[in-house]
Amino acid sequence: MKHVNWFCPKCKYEEFETDQFRAAGGILSKIFDIQNKRFTTVSCERCRYTEVYKTDSSMIGNVFDFFTQ
């Protein structure tokens, strides 16, 4: 993917890929294995440098995670 405003701060390459992951955020969420924090990653396609951004997590997604675990 190429975006006009993004370039790798390490090698200055302009093509990247994005992905997402979730993580537990507190003691209760760790005990019940609920990943209530959502993050988006942007990785340079040349050097694999990766930046992590915190994104909003939806309440529906948290409920779905709780019942599917």
PQR file of N, CA, C, O and H, with PARSE charges and radii, in Angstrom:
ATOM      1  N   MET A   1       0.853  -1.170   0.000 -0.4000 1.5000
ATOM      2  CA  MET A   1       0.000   0.000   0.000 -0.0000 2.0000
ATOM      3  C   MET A   1       0.897   1.231   0.000  0.5500 1.7000
ATOM      4  O   MET A   1       1.944   1.238   0.648 -0.5500 1.4000
ATOM      5  N   LYS A   2       0.503   2.243  -0.704 -0.4000 1.5000
ATOM      6  CA  LYS A   2       1.258   3.490  -0.736 -0.0000 2.0000
ATOM      7  C   LYS A   2       0.342   4.632  -0.327  0.5500 1.7000
ATOM      8  O   LYS A   2      -0.802   4.715  -0.774 -0.5500 1.4000
ATOM      9  H   LYS A   2      -0.347   2.237  -1.231  0.4000 1.0000
ATOM     10  N   HIS A   3       0.844   5.493   0.511 -0.4000 1.5000
ATOM     11  CA  HIS A   3       0.050   6.618   1.001 -0.0000 2.0000
ATOM     12  C   HIS A   3       0.888   7.880   0.851  0.5500 1.7000
ATOM     13  O   HIS A   3       2.097   7.860   1.085 -0.5500 1.4000
ATOM     14  H   HIS A   3       1.773   5.426   0.874  0.4000 1.0000
ATOM     15  N   VAL A   4       0.263   8.949   0.471 -0.4000 1.5000
ATOM     16  CA  VAL A   4       0.982  10.182   0.193 -0.0000 2.0000
ATOM     17  C   VAL A   4       1.668  10.739   1.443  0.5500 1.7000
ATOM     18  O   VAL A   4       2.780  11.257   1.345 -0.5500 1.4000
ATOM     19  H   VAL A   4      -0.719   8.965   0.280  0.4000 1.0000
ATOM     20  N   ASN A   5       1.035  10.647   2.606 -0.4000 1.5000
ATOM     21  CA  ASN A   5       1.554  11.298   3.811 -0.0000 2.0000
ATOM     22  C   ASN A   5       2.465  10.431   4.667  0.5500 1.7000
ATOM     23  O   ASN A   5       3.056  10.948   5.616 -0.5500 1.4000
ATOM     24  H   ASN A   5       0.131  10.227   2.686  0.4000 1.0000
ATOM     25  N   TRP A   6       2.611   9.136   4.382 -0.4000 1.5000
ATOM     26  CA  TRP A   6       3.423   8.282   5.244 -0.0000 2.0000
ATOM     27  C   TRP A   6       4.706   7.873   4.532  0.5500 1.7000
ATOM     28  O   TRP A   6       4.698   7.547   3.345 -0.5500 1.4000
ATOM     29  H   TRP A   6       2.131   8.717   3.612  0.4000 1.0000
ATOM     30  N   PHE A   7       5.805   7.895   5.275 -0.4000 1.5000
ATOM     31  CA  PHE A   7       7.052   7.304   4.808 -0.0000 2.0000
ATOM     32  C   PHE A   7       7.777   6.764   6.022  0.5500 1.7000
ATOM     33  O   PHE A   7       7.603   7.259   7.135 -0.5500 1.4000
ATOM     34  H   PHE A   7       5.811   8.159   6.240  0.4000 1.0000
ATOM     35  N   CYS A   8       8.582   5.756   5.803 -0.4000 1.5000
ATOM     36  CA  CYS A   8       9.303   5.111   6.895 -0.0000 2.0000
ATOM     37  C   CYS A   8      10.326   6.086   7.480  0.5500 1.7000
ATOM     38  O   CYS A   8      11.138   6.635   6.735 -0.5500 1.4000
ATOM     39  H   CYS A   8       8.723   5.354   4.899  0.4000 1.0000
ATOM     40  N   PRO A   9      10.304   6.311   8.785 -0.5600 1.5000
ATOM     41  CA  PRO A   9      11.269   7.227   9.392  0.2800 2.0000
ATOM     42  C   PRO A   9      12.692   6.646   9.398  0.5500 1.7000
ATOM     43  O   PRO A   9      13.660   7.379   9.599 -0.5500 1.4000
ATOM     44  N   LYS A  10      12.815   5.354   9.182 -0.4000 1.5000
ATOM     45  CA  LYS A  10      14.128   4.707   9.202 -0.0000 2.0000
ATOM     46  C   LYS A  10      14.799   4.711   7.819  0.5500 1.7000
ATOM     47  O   LYS A  10      15.963   5.091   7.699 -0.5500 1.4000
ATOM     48  H   LYS A  10      12.029   4.758   9.019  0.4000 1.0000
ATOM     49  N   CYS A  11      14.054   4.283   6.755 -0.4000 1.5000
ATOM     50  CA  CYS A  11      14.673   4.164   5.431 -0.0000 2.0000
ATOM     51  C   CYS A  11      14.023   5.054   4.372  0.5500 1.7000
ATOM     52  O   CYS A  11      14.461   5.057   3.222 -0.5500 1.4000
ATOM     53  H   CYS A  11      13.108   3.974   6.852  0.4000 1.0000
ATOM     54  N   LYS A  12      12.983   5.809   4.741 -0.4000 1.5000
ATOM     55  CA  LYS A  12      12.279   6.755   3.866 -0.0000 2.0000
ATOM     56  C   LYS A  12      11.469   6.096   2.745  0.5500 1.7000
ATOM     57  O   LYS A  12      11.050   6.777   1.808 -0.5500 1.4000
ATOM     58  H   LYS A  12      12.626   5.807   5.676  0.4000 1.0000
ATOM     59  N   TYR A  13      11.245   4.786   2.829 -0.4000 1.5000
ATOM     60  CA  TYR A  13      10.439   4.078   1.830 -0.0000 2.0000
ATOM     61  C   TYR A  13       8.977   4.456   2.027  0.5500 1.7000
ATOM     62  O   TYR A  13       8.567   4.725   3.156 -0.5500 1.4000
ATOM     63  H   TYR A  13      11.585   4.233   3.589  0.4000 1.0000
ATOM     64  N   GLU A  14       8.175   4.485   0.957 -0.4000 1.5000
ATOM     65  CA  GLU A  14       6.788   4.961   1.050 -0.0000 2.0000
ATOM     66  C   GLU A  14       5.743   3.856   1.001  0.5500 1.7000
ATOM     67  O   GLU A  14       4.556   4.154   1.127 -0.5500 1.4000
ATOM     68  H   GLU A  14       8.508   4.267   0.040  0.4000 1.0000
ATOM     69  N   GLU A  15       6.124   2.605   0.827 -0.4000 1.5000
ATOM     70  CA  GLU A  15       5.142   1.524   0.782 -0.0000 2.0000
ATOM     71  C   GLU A  15       5.123   0.791   2.121  0.5500 1.7000
ATOM     72  O   GLU A  15       6.164   0.557   2.734 -0.5500 1.4000
ATOM     73  H   GLU A  15       7.089   2.363   0.724  0.4000 1.0000
ATOM     74  N   PHE A  16       3.920   0.435   2.559 -0.4000 1.5000
ATOM     75  CA  PHE A  16       3.755  -0.147   3.891 -0.0000 2.0000
ATOM     76  C   PHE A  16       2.583  -1.113   3.891  0.5500 1.7000
ATOM     77  O   PHE A  16       1.819  -1.182   2.929 -0.5500 1.4000
ATOM     78  H   PHE A  16       3.074   0.625   2.061  0.4000 1.0000
ATOM     79  N   GLU A  17       2.451  -1.853   4.973 -0.4000 1.5000
ATOM     80  CA  GLU A  17       1.278  -2.699   5.200 -0.0000 2.0000
ATOM     81  C   GLU A  17       0.783  -2.439   6.614  0.5500 1.7000
ATOM     82  O   GLU A  17       1.552  -2.064   7.499 -0.5500 1.4000
ATOM     83  H   GLU A  17       3.072  -1.797   5.755  0.4000 1.0000
ATOM     84  N   THR A  18      -0.511  -2.645   6.810 -0.4000 1.5000
ATOM     85  CA  THR A  18      -1.106  -2.425   8.127 -0.0000 2.0000
ATOM     86  C   THR A  18      -1.687  -3.729   8.651  0.5500 1.7000
ATOM     87  O   THR A  18      -2.018  -4.633   7.883 -0.5500 1.4000
ATOM     88  H   THR A  18      -1.136  -2.949   6.091  0.4000 1.0000
ATOM     89  N   ASP A  19      -1.805  -3.811   9.965 -0.4000 1.5000
ATOM     90  CA  ASP A  19      -2.383  -4.967  10.629 -0.0000 2.0000
ATOM     91  C   ASP A  19      -2.941  -4.499  11.961  0.5500 1.7000
ATOM     92  O   ASP A  19      -2.757  -3.343  12.342 -0.5500 1.4000
ATOM     93  H   ASP A  19      -1.537  -3.077  10.588  0.4000 1.0000
ATOM     94  N   GLN A  20      -3.625  -5.395  12.673 -0.4000 1.5000
ATOM     95  CA  GLN A  20      -4.185  -5.062  13.981 -0.0000 2.0000
ATOM     96  C   GLN A  20      -3.920  -6.191  14.963  0.5500 1.7000
ATOM     97  O   GLN A  20      -3.776  -7.350  14.574 -0.5500 1.4000
ATOM     98  H   GLN A  20      -3.774  -6.334  12.362  0.4000 1.0000
ATOM     99  N   PHE A  21      -3.858  -5.838  16.240 -0.4000 1.5000
ATOM    100  CA  PHE A  21      -3.828  -6.843  17.293 -0.0000 2.0000
ATOM    101  C   PHE A  21      -4.519  -6.284  18.519  0.5500 1.7000
ATOM    102  O   PHE A  21      -4.706  -5.074  18.649 -0.5500 1.4000
ATOM    103  H   PHE A  21      -3.975  -4.896  16.556  0.4000 1.0000
ATOM    104  N   ARG A  22      -4.895  -7.182  19.418 -0.4000 1.5000
ATOM    105  CA  ARG A  22      -5.545  -6.804  20.677 -0.0000 2.0000
ATOM    106  C   ARG A  22      -4.702  -7.303  21.843  0.5500 1.7000
ATOM    107  O   ARG A  22      -3.965  -8.282  21.724 -0.5500 1.4000
ATOM    108  H   ARG A  22      -4.743  -8.165  19.313  0.4000 1.0000
ATOM    109  N   ALA A  23      -4.827  -6.607  22.974 -0.4000 1.5000
ATOM    110  CA  ALA A  23      -4.083  -6.978  24.175 -0.0000 2.0000
ATOM    111  C   ALA A  23      -4.933  -6.717  25.404  0.5500 1.7000
ATOM    112  O   ALA A  23      -5.823  -5.867  25.386 -0.5500 1.4000
ATOM    113  H   ALA A  23      -5.425  -5.812  23.071  0.4000 1.0000
ATOM    114  N   ALA A  24      -4.654  -7.454  26.473 -0.4000 1.5000
ATOM    115  CA  ALA A  24      -5.351  -7.241  27.745 -0.0000 2.0000
ATOM    116  C   ALA A  24      -4.827  -5.957  28.378  0.5500 1.7000
ATOM    117  O   ALA A  24      -3.647  -5.630  28.253 -0.5500 1.4000
ATOM    118  H   ALA A  24      -3.931  -8.144  26.487  0.4000 1.0000
ATOM    119  N   GLY A  25      -5.718  -5.230  29.060 -0.4000 1.5000
ATOM    120  CA  GLY A  25      -5.325  -3.932  29.568 -0.0000 2.0000
ATOM    121  C   GLY A  25      -5.262  -3.786  31.072  0.5500 1.7000
ATOM    122  O   GLY A  25      -4.736  -2.783  31.554 -0.5500 1.4000
ATOM    123  H   GLY A  25      -6.677  -5.495  29.161  0.4000 1.0000
ATOM    124  N   GLY A  26      -5.767  -4.727  31.830 -0.4000 1.5000
ATOM    125  CA  GLY A  26      -5.760  -4.588  33.275 -0.0000 2.0000
ATOM    126  C   GLY A  26      -5.831  -5.945  33.947  0.5500 1.7000
ATOM    127  O   GLY A  26      -5.847  -6.977  33.277 -0.5500 1.4000
ATOM    128  H   GLY A  26      -6.195  -5.541  31.438  0.4000 1.0000
ATOM    129  N   ILE A  27      -5.872  -5.943  35.264 -0.4000 1.5000
ATOM    130  CA  ILE A  27      -5.848  -7.187  36.027 -0.0000 2.0000
ATOM    131  C   ILE A  27      -7.080  -8.044  35.742  0.5500 1.7000
ATOM    132  O   ILE A  27      -6.946  -9.239  35.478 -0.5500 1.4000
ATOM    133  H   ILE A  27      -5.859  -5.104  35.808  0.4000 1.0000
ATOM    134  N   LEU A  28      -8.276  -7.458  35.790 -0.4000 1.5000
ATOM    135  CA  LEU A  28      -9.485  -8.243  35.548 -0.0000 2.0000
ATOM    136  C   LEU A  28      -9.545  -8.761  34.113  0.5500 1.7000
ATOM    137  O   LEU A  28      -9.967  -9.894  33.880 -0.5500 1.4000
ATOM    138  H   LEU A  28      -8.385  -6.487  36.004  0.4000 1.0000
ATOM    139  N   SER A  29      -9.128  -7.944  33.156 -0.4000 1.5000
ATOM    140  CA  SER A  29      -9.155  -8.414  31.776 -0.0000 2.0000
ATOM    141  C   SER A  29      -8.128  -9.519  31.553  0.5500 1.7000
ATOM    142  O   SER A  29      -8.333 -10.383  30.701 -0.5500 1.4000
ATOM    143  H   SER A  29      -8.786  -7.024  33.345  0.4000 1.0000
ATOM    144  N   LYS A  30      -7.032  -9.506  32.299 -0.4000 1.5000
ATOM    145  CA  LYS A  30      -6.041 -10.589  32.210 -0.0000 2.0000
ATOM    146  C   LYS A  30      -6.599 -11.870  32.826  0.5500 1.7000
ATOM    147  O   LYS A  30      -6.408 -12.957  32.282 -0.5500 1.4000
ATOM    148  H   LYS A  30      -6.866  -8.804  32.992  0.4000 1.0000
ATOM    149  N   ILE A  31      -7.286 -11.742  33.958 -0.4000 1.5000
ATOM    150  CA  ILE A  31      -7.858 -12.914  34.631 -0.0000 2.0000
ATOM    151  C   ILE A  31      -8.901 -13.583  33.749  0.5500 1.7000
ATOM    152  O   ILE A  31      -8.916 -14.807  33.621 -0.5500 1.4000
ATOM    153  H   ILE A  31      -7.441 -10.858  34.400  0.4000 1.0000
ATOM    154  N   PHE A  32      -9.780 -12.782  33.135 -0.4000 1.5000
ATOM    155  CA  PHE A  32     -10.840 -13.336  32.296 -0.0000 2.0000
ATOM    156  C   PHE A  32     -10.431 -13.453  30.827  0.5500 1.7000
ATOM    157  O   PHE A  32     -11.254 -13.815  29.986 -0.5500 1.4000
ATOM    158  H   PHE A  32      -9.768 -11.788  33.239  0.4000 1.0000
ATOM    159  N   ASP A  33      -9.175 -13.151  30.509 -0.4000 1.5000
ATOM    160  CA  ASP A  33      -8.618 -13.263  29.159 -0.0000 2.0000
ATOM    161  C   ASP A  33      -9.435 -12.469  28.148  0.5500 1.7000
ATOM    162  O   ASP A  33      -9.832 -12.989  27.106 -0.5500 1.4000
ATOM    163  H   ASP A  33      -8.506 -12.857  31.192  0.4000 1.0000
ATOM    164  N   ILE A  34      -9.683 -11.187  28.474 -0.4000 1.5000
ATOM    165  CA  ILE A  34     -10.418 -10.283  27.589 -0.0000 2.0000
ATOM    166  C   ILE A  34      -9.422  -9.260  27.046  0.5500 1.7000
ATOM    167  O   ILE A  34      -8.801  -8.518  27.807 -0.5500 1.4000
ATOM    168  H   ILE A  34      -9.361 -10.764  29.321  0.4000 1.0000
ATOM    169  N   GLN A  35      -9.281  -9.230  25.732 -0.4000 1.5000
ATOM    170  CA  GLN A  35      -8.375  -8.270  25.115 -0.0000 2.0000
ATOM    171  C   GLN A  35      -9.158  -6.992  24.835  0.5500 1.7000
ATOM    172  O   GLN A  35      -9.847  -6.895  23.819 -0.5500 1.4000
ATOM    173  H   GLN A  35      -9.786  -9.833  25.114  0.4000 1.0000
ATOM    174  N   ASN A  36      -9.053  -6.008  25.733 -0.4000 1.5000
ATOM    175  CA  ASN A  36      -9.856  -4.803  25.608 -0.0000 2.0000
ATOM    176  C   ASN A  36      -9.085  -3.615  25.044  0.5500 1.7000
ATOM    177  O   ASN A  36      -9.630  -2.513  24.971 -0.5500 1.4000
ATOM    178  H   ASN A  36      -8.493  -6.087  26.558  0.4000 1.0000
ATOM    179  N   LYS A  37      -7.854  -3.809  24.650 -0.4000 1.5000
ATOM    180  CA  LYS A  37      -7.063  -2.751  24.015 -0.0000 2.0000
ATOM    181  C   LYS A  37      -6.793  -3.159  22.573  0.5500 1.7000
ATOM    182  O   LYS A  37      -6.363  -4.284  22.317 -0.5500 1.4000
ATOM    183  H   LYS A  37      -7.412  -4.704  24.709  0.4000 1.0000
ATOM    184  N   ARG A  38      -7.040  -2.250  21.625 -0.4000 1.5000
ATOM    185  CA  ARG A  38      -6.835  -2.544  20.206 -0.0000 2.0000
ATOM    186  C   ARG A  38      -5.735  -1.630  19.661  0.5500 1.7000
ATOM    187  O   ARG A  38      -5.699  -0.436  19.958 -0.5500 1.4000
ATOM    188  H   ARG A  38      -7.389  -1.336  21.833  0.4000 1.0000
ATOM    189  N   PHE A  39      -4.851  -2.206  18.870 -0.4000 1.5000
ATOM    190  CA  PHE A  39      -3.741  -1.472  18.292 -0.0000 2.0000
ATOM    191  C   PHE A  39      -3.661  -1.747  16.792  0.5500 1.7000
ATOM    192  O   PHE A  39      -3.983  -2.843  16.332 -0.5500 1.4000
ATOM    193  H   PHE A  39      -4.880  -3.176  18.629  0.4000 1.0000
ATOM    194  N   THR A  40      -3.234  -0.753  16.048 -0.4000 1.5000
ATOM    195  CA  THR A  40      -2.984  -0.896  14.615 -0.0000 2.0000
ATOM    196  C   THR A  40      -1.498  -0.719  14.387  0.5500 1.7000
ATOM    197  O   THR A  40      -0.873   0.169  14.967 -0.5500 1.4000
ATOM    198  H   THR A  40      -2.973   0.137  16.421  0.4000 1.0000
ATOM    199  N   THR A  41      -0.930  -1.571  13.538 -0.4000 1.5000
ATOM    200  CA  THR A  41       0.489  -1.475  13.213 -0.0000 2.0000
ATOM    201  C   THR A  41       0.647  -1.024  11.764  0.5500 1.7000
ATOM    202  O   THR A  41      -0.166  -1.356  10.902 -0.5500 1.4000
ATOM    203  H   THR A  41      -1.438  -2.293  13.067  0.4000 1.0000
ATOM    204  N   VAL A  42       1.699  -0.270  11.520 -0.4000 1.5000
ATOM    205  CA  VAL A  42       2.089   0.141  10.174 -0.0000 2.0000
ATOM    206  C   VAL A  42       3.531  -0.308  10.003  0.5500 1.7000
ATOM    207  O   VAL A  42       4.415   0.139  10.734 -0.5500 1.4000
ATOM    208  H   VAL A  42       2.359  -0.001  12.221  0.4000 1.0000
ATOM    209  N   SER A  43       3.775  -1.206   9.023 -0.4000 1.5000
ATOM    210  CA  SER A  43       5.113  -1.770   8.816 -0.0000 2.0000
ATOM    211  C   SER A  43       5.644  -1.401   7.442  0.5500 1.7000
ATOM    212  O   SER A  43       4.948  -1.540   6.436 -0.5500 1.4000
ATOM    213  H   SER A  43       3.057  -1.569   8.429  0.4000 1.0000
ATOM    214  N   CYS A  44       6.864  -0.938   7.410 -0.4000 1.5000
ATOM    215  CA  CYS A  44       7.537  -0.626   6.157 -0.0000 2.0000
ATOM    216  C   CYS A  44       7.770  -1.925   5.389  0.5500 1.7000
ATOM    217  O   CYS A  44       8.221  -2.915   5.966 -0.5500 1.4000
ATOM    218  H   CYS A  44       7.430  -0.826   8.226  0.4000 1.0000
ATOM    219  N   GLU A  45       7.467  -1.924   4.096 -0.4000 1.5000
ATOM    220  CA  GLU A  45       7.641  -3.135   3.301 -0.0000 2.0000
ATOM    221  C   GLU A  45       9.102  -3.412   2.955  0.5500 1.7000
ATOM    222  O   GLU A  45       9.439  -4.536   2.583 -0.5500 1.4000
ATOM    223  H   GLU A  45       7.101  -1.120   3.628  0.4000 1.0000
ATOM    224  N   ARG A  46       9.961  -2.426   3.068 -0.4000 1.5000
ATOM    225  CA  ARG A  46      11.376  -2.635   2.754 -0.0000 2.0000
ATOM    226  C   ARG A  46      12.163  -3.120   3.972  0.5500 1.7000
ATOM    227  O   ARG A  46      12.755  -4.199   3.934 -0.5500 1.4000
ATOM    228  H   ARG A  46       9.687  -1.513   3.370  0.4000 1.0000
ATOM    229  N   CYS A  47      12.176  -2.339   5.044 -0.4000 1.5000
ATOM    230  CA  CYS A  47      13.031  -2.666   6.190 -0.0000 2.0000
ATOM    231  C   CYS A  47      12.277  -3.298   7.357  0.5500 1.7000
ATOM    232  O   CYS A  47      12.902  -3.703   8.337 -0.5500 1.4000
ATOM    233  H   CYS A  47      11.695  -1.462   5.075  0.4000 1.0000
ATOM    234  N   ARG A  48      10.946  -3.391   7.274 -0.4000 1.5000
ATOM    235  CA  ARG A  48      10.078  -4.000   8.292 -0.0000 2.0000
ATOM    236  C   ARG A  48       9.995  -3.191   9.588  0.5500 1.7000
ATOM    237  O   ARG A  48       9.508  -3.710  10.593 -0.5500 1.4000
ATOM    238  H   ARG A  48      10.439  -3.062   6.477  0.4000 1.0000
ATOM    239  N   TYR A  49      10.452  -1.942   9.598 -0.4000 1.5000
ATOM    240  CA  TYR A  49      10.261  -1.062  10.748 -0.0000 2.0000
ATOM    241  C   TYR A  49       8.760  -0.948  10.999  0.5500 1.7000
ATOM    242  O   TYR A  49       7.992  -0.764  10.055 -0.5500 1.4000
ATOM    243  H   TYR A  49      10.848  -1.520   8.782  0.4000 1.0000
ATOM    244  N   THR A  50       8.332  -1.054  12.261 -0.4000 1.5000
ATOM    245  CA  THR A  50       6.906  -1.069  12.585 -0.0000 2.0000
ATOM    246  C   THR A  50       6.575  -0.022  13.638  0.5500 1.7000
ATOM    247  O   THR A  50       7.252   0.090  14.660 -0.5500 1.4000
ATOM    248  H   THR A  50       8.956  -1.204  13.028  0.4000 1.0000
ATOM    249  N   GLU A  51       5.523   0.740  13.372 -0.4000 1.5000
ATOM    250  CA  GLU A  51       4.978   1.682  14.341 -0.0000 2.0000
ATOM    251  C   GLU A  51       3.657   1.122  14.852  0.5500 1.7000
ATOM    252  O   GLU A  51       2.910   0.501  14.096 -0.5500 1.4000
ATOM    253  H   GLU A  51       4.973   0.649  12.542  0.4000 1.0000
ATOM    254  N   VAL A  52       3.365   1.339  16.137 -0.4000 1.5000
ATOM    255  CA  VAL A  52       2.144   0.830  16.758 -0.0000 2.0000
ATOM    256  C   VAL A  52       1.303   2.016  17.206  0.5500 1.7000
ATOM    257  O   VAL A  52       1.797   2.925  17.873 -0.5500 1.4000
ATOM    258  H   VAL A  52       3.972   1.844  16.751  0.4000 1.0000
ATOM    259  N   TYR A  53       0.010   1.996  16.828 -0.4000 1.5000
ATOM    260  CA  TYR A  53      -0.923   3.057  17.179 -0.0000 2.0000
ATOM    261  C   TYR A  53      -2.099   2.467  17.949  0.5500 1.7000
ATOM    262  O   TYR A  53      -2.648   1.433  17.570 -0.5500 1.4000
ATOM    263  H   TYR A  53      -0.391   1.258  16.287  0.4000 1.0000
ATOM    264  N   LYS A  54      -2.477   3.137  19.032 -0.4000 1.5000
ATOM    265  CA  LYS A  54      -3.644   2.712  19.803 -0.0000 2.0000
ATOM    266  C   LYS A  54      -4.899   3.193  19.093  0.5500 1.7000
ATOM    267  O   LYS A  54      -4.989   4.360  18.711 -0.5500 1.4000
ATOM    268  H   LYS A  54      -2.031   3.977  19.340  0.4000 1.0000
ATOM    269  N   THR A  55      -5.875   2.294  18.913 -0.4000 1.5000
ATOM    270  CA  THR A  55      -7.137   2.649  18.273 -0.0000 2.0000
ATOM    271  C   THR A  55      -8.281   2.393  19.230  0.5500 1.7000
ATOM    272  O   THR A  55      -8.117   1.696  20.231 -0.5500 1.4000
ATOM    273  H   THR A  55      -5.801   1.346  19.223  0.4000 1.0000
ATOM    274  N   ASP A  56      -9.429   2.948  18.930 -0.4000 1.5000
ATOM    275  CA  ASP A  56     -10.612   2.750  19.764 -0.0000 2.0000
ATOM    276  C   ASP A  56     -11.093   1.312  19.639  0.5500 1.7000
ATOM    277  O   ASP A  56     -11.130   0.754  18.543 -0.5500 1.4000
ATOM    278  H   ASP A  56      -9.562   3.515  18.117  0.4000 1.0000
ATOM    279  N   SER A  57     -11.458   0.719  20.764 -0.4000 1.5000
ATOM    280  CA  SER A  57     -12.026  -0.630  20.719 -0.0000 2.0000
ATOM    281  C   SER A  57     -13.528  -0.516  20.932  0.5500 1.7000
ATOM    282  O   SER A  57     -13.990   0.290  21.740 -0.5500 1.4000
ATOM    283  H   SER A  57     -11.427   1.172  21.655  0.4000 1.0000
ATOM    284  N   SER A  58     -14.277  -1.318  20.210 -0.4000 1.5000
ATOM    285  CA  SER A  58     -15.731  -1.254  20.314 -0.0000 2.0000
ATOM    286  C   SER A  58     -16.229  -2.156  21.435  0.5500 1.7000
ATOM    287  O   SER A  58     -15.625  -3.190  21.721 -0.5500 1.4000
ATOM    288  H   SER A  58     -13.902  -1.972  19.553  0.4000 1.0000
ATOM    289  N   MET A  59     -17.312  -1.772  22.061 -0.4000 1.5000
ATOM    290  CA  MET A  59     -17.910  -2.562  23.137 -0.0000 2.0000
ATOM    291  C   MET A  59     -18.426  -3.882  22.589  0.5500 1.7000
ATOM    292  O   MET A  59     -18.320  -4.902  23.270 -0.5500 1.4000
ATOM    293  H   MET A  59     -17.803  -0.932  21.829  0.4000 1.0000
ATOM    294  N   ILE A  60     -18.982  -3.899  21.384 -0.4000 1.5000
ATOM    295  CA  ILE A  60     -19.485  -5.134  20.780 -0.0000 2.0000
ATOM    296  C   ILE A  60     -18.336  -6.126  20.582  0.5500 1.7000
ATOM    297  O   ILE A  60     -18.496  -7.320  20.837 -0.5500 1.4000
ATOM    298  H   ILE A  60     -19.069  -3.070  20.831  0.4000 1.0000
ATOM    299  N   GLY A  61     -17.197  -5.642  20.135 -0.4000 1.5000
ATOM    300  CA  GLY A  61     -16.039  -6.510  19.952 -0.0000 2.0000
ATOM    301  C   GLY A  61     -15.578  -7.117  21.263  0.5500 1.7000
ATOM    302  O   GLY A  61     -15.189  -8.284  21.301 -0.5500 1.4000
ATOM    303  H   GLY A  61     -17.067  -4.673  19.927  0.4000 1.0000
ATOM    304  N   ASN A  62     -15.614  -6.337  22.345 -0.4000 1.5000
ATOM    305  CA  ASN A  62     -15.221  -6.848  23.665 -0.0000 2.0000
ATOM    306  C   ASN A  62     -16.182  -7.929  24.144  0.5500 1.7000
ATOM    307  O   ASN A  62     -15.751  -8.945  24.689 -0.5500 1.4000
ATOM    308  H   ASN A  62     -15.930  -5.388  22.314  0.4000 1.0000
ATOM    309  N   VAL A  63     -17.485  -7.716  23.943 -0.4000 1.5000
ATOM    310  CA  VAL A  63     -18.479  -8.719  24.349 -0.0000 2.0000
ATOM    311  C   VAL A  63     -18.298  -9.994  23.529  0.5500 1.7000
ATOM    312  O   VAL A  63     -18.338 -11.099  24.070 -0.5500 1.4000
ATOM    313  H   VAL A  63     -17.835  -6.891  23.500  0.4000 1.0000
ATOM    314  N   PHE A  64     -18.101  -9.836  22.230 -0.4000 1.5000
ATOM    315  CA  PHE A  64     -17.884 -10.995  21.360 -0.0000 2.0000
ATOM    316  C   PHE A  64     -16.640 -11.764  21.792  0.5500 1.7000
ATOM    317  O   PHE A  64     -16.659 -12.994  21.825 -0.5500 1.4000
ATOM    318  H   PHE A  64     -18.069  -8.938  21.790  0.4000 1.0000
ATOM    319  N   ASP A  65     -15.558 -11.058  22.125 -0.4000 1.5000
ATOM    320  CA  ASP A  65     -14.336 -11.712  22.594 -0.0000 2.0000
ATOM    321  C   ASP A  65     -14.591 -12.492  23.871  0.5500 1.7000
ATOM    322  O   ASP A  65     -14.069 -13.595  24.035 -0.5500 1.4000
ATOM    323  H   ASP A  65     -15.543 -10.058  22.098  0.4000 1.0000
ATOM    324  N   PHE A  66     -15.394 -11.932  24.790 -0.4000 1.5000
ATOM    325  CA  PHE A  66     -15.652 -12.588  26.059 -0.0000 2.0000
ATOM    326  C   PHE A  66     -16.372 -13.935  25.853  0.5500 1.7000
ATOM    327  O   PHE A  66     -16.038 -14.926  26.503 -0.5500 1.4000
ATOM    328  H   PHE A  66     -15.818 -11.036  24.657  0.4000 1.0000
ATOM    329  N   PHE A  67     -17.361 -13.963  24.945 -0.4000 1.5000
ATOM    330  CA  PHE A  67     -18.131 -15.183  24.736 -0.0000 2.0000
ATOM    331  C   PHE A  67     -17.443 -16.196  23.844  0.5500 1.7000
ATOM    332  O   PHE A  67     -17.827 -17.365  23.847 -0.5500 1.4000
ATOM    333  H   PHE A  67     -17.633 -13.158  24.417  0.4000 1.0000
ATOM    334  N   THR A  68     -16.457 -15.797  23.092 -0.4000 1.5000
ATOM    335  CA  THR A  68     -15.768 -16.745  22.201 -0.0000 2.0000
ATOM    336  C   THR A  68     -14.488 -17.295  22.806  0.5500 1.7000
ATOM    337  O   THR A  68     -13.824 -18.116  22.173 -0.5500 1.4000
ATOM    338  H   THR A  68     -16.145 -14.847  23.089  0.4000 1.0000
ATOM    339  N   GLN A  69     -14.128 -16.878  23.988 -0.4000 1.5000
ATOM    340  CA  GLN A  69     -12.878 -17.352  24.600 -0.0000 2.0000
ATOM    341  C   GLN A  69     -13.114 -18.587  25.428  0.5500 1.7000
ATOM    342  O   GLN A  69     -12.177 -19.125  26.016 -0.5500 1.4000
ATOM    343  H   GLN A  69     -14.668 -16.212  24.502  0.4000 1.0000
TER
END
